[in-house]
Amino acid sequence: MDLLIRWLLNALALALTAWIVPGIDVAGVGALIVAALVIGLLNALVKPVLVVLTLPITILTLGIFLLVLNALLFWLAAAIVPGFSVAGFLAALLGAVVMAILGWVFAKLA
């Protein structure tokens, strides 16, 4: 049940992100829920591997490269899910940052 609530809160965070950040569009509720699931899966399965592989770059940039990594995963989710689109890298970067902040706030509230 906790996983379902977290998934729905991430979908809400994605909806708010699409509303706040220009260049991010979600076609409907179905695409929103699938996109939240794909983003969650990418962050759980792919991101740890990429963090380890890009550790030297992350150390050289004092952690700033992790923002780029989040943006690339956000952009990848948009490429995978039909009905969820991101206009470019800047929109993906802003969207990833806004979604991370909203996800953190929702996790604190839940």
Salt bridges, closest charged atoms under 4 A:
ASP2 OD2 - ARG6 NH2 3.11
